Amino acid sequence: QVQLVESGGGLVQPGGSLNLSCAASGSISSTYTMGWYRQAPGKQRELVATITRGGSTNYADSVKGRFTISRDNAKNTVYLQINSLKPEDTAVYYCNADLQYYNGMLLTMRNYWGQGTQVTVSS
């Protein structure tokens, strides 16, 4: 079964840091664009950052200079280093990825979402 599994969320004080991880598992052949999104209570899910297989990155203006996305293609894993956290960063953070995988003998491409990990910034 192909899935994305996130880890690293938690409760942190303003100004603190967290490192989120998201690993793709299953019969993965290759991972393409991977990214992080977040959804705060009462708000729509929004883009945080994306990274292509070649390492090109894109960030939401609200996180530029504080968040860093990276990936390890050999481990099918994407990371999000979050620094200088603010209360407004409080949200459920979701991993997203375009995954190529084997469905039996058939090579298939599909977009996947992780289950989400809670990040709470509070003193």
C-alpha positions in Angstrom: 0.0 0.0 0.0 1.4 3.4 -1.0 1.2 6.1 1.6 2.8 9.2 2.9 3.6 9.3 6.6 4.4 12.5 8.4 6.2 13.1 11.7 7.7 15.9 13.7 4.8 18.0 14.7 4.2 19.2 18.3 3.8 22.1 20.7 6.5 24.8 20.5 6.9 28.3 22.0 7.0 31.4 19.7 10.4 31.7 18.2 11.1 28.0 18.4 11.8 25.5 15.7 10.5 22.2 14.4 11.6 19.7 11.7 8.8 17.9 9.9 9.5 14.7 7.9 7.3 12.9 5.3 8.3 9.5 4.0 6.7 7.7 1.0 6.3 4.0 1.5 5.1 1.1 -0.6 6.1 -0.1 -4.0 7.6 3.3 -4.9 9.4 3.6 -8.2 10.1 7.4 -8.1 9.0 10.5 -6.3 8.4 13.8 -8.2 7.2 17.1 -6.9 6.8 17.0 -3.1 5.5 19.6 -0.8 3.9 20.8 2.4 0.5 22.5 2.9 -1.2 23.6 6.0 -4.7 24.2 7.3 -5.5 26.4 10.3 -8.8 26.1 12.1 -11.6 27.8 10.0 -9.3 28.4 7.1 -8.7 26.8 3.7 -5.7 24.6 3.1 -2.8 26.6 1.7 0.6 26.0 0.1 3.6 26.3 2.3 6.4 25.0 0.1 7.2 22.6 -2.8 10.3 21.0 -4.1 10.9 19.3 -7.5 12.9 16.1 -7.9 15.8 18.3 -9.1 15.6 20.5 -6.0 13.9 23.6 -7.3 11.9 25.2 -4.5 8.9 27.4 -4.1 7.6 29.1 -0.9 4.6 31.0 0.3 5.5 34.6 0.9 4.5 34.2 4.6 7.2 31.6 5.3 10.1 32.8 3.1 13.2 33.1 5.2 11.9 31.1 8.0 11.0 27.7 6.5 13.3 25.5 4.4 12.1 22.5 2.4 14.5 19.8 1.4 14.4 16.2 0.2 16.3 12.9 0.1 15.4 11.1 -3.2 17.1 7.9 -2.1 14.8 7.8 1.0 11.7 9.1 -0.8 11.4 11.7 2.0 10.7 15.4 2.1 11.6 17.6 5.1 10.4 21.0 6.3 12.7 22.9 8.7 10.6 25.5 10.5 12.3 28.3 12.4 11.2 31.5 14.1 7.7 30.0 14.6 4.8 32.4 15.2 1.4 31.7 16.6 -0.1 32.2 13.2 1.9 29.2 12.0 -0.4 27.0 14.1 -2.1 24.5 11.8 -2.2 20.9 10.6 0.6 20.4 8.2 0.0 18.0 5.3 2.6 16.4 3.0 1.8 16.1 -0.7 3.6 14.2 -3.4 3.4 13.0 -6.9 4.4 9.3 -6.7 5.2 6.8 -9.3 4.6 3.3 -8.0 4.0 -0.3 -9.1 0.3 -1.4 -9.0 1.0 -5.1 -9.6 3.0 -5.0 -12.9 1.6 -1.7 -13.9 3.6 1.5 -13.4 1.2 4.2 -12.1 1.5 7.9 -11.2 -0.8 9.5 -8.7 -0.9 12.4 -6.3 -1.0 11.5 -2.6 -1.7 13.4 0.7 -0.4 12.5 4.1 -2.6 12.3 7.2 -1.4 15.5 8.6 0.7 16.5 11.7 -0.3 19.2 14.2 1.9 22.1 14.8 0.9 24.4 17.7 2.8 27.6 18.5 1.9 28.9 21.9 3.5 30.2 25.1 
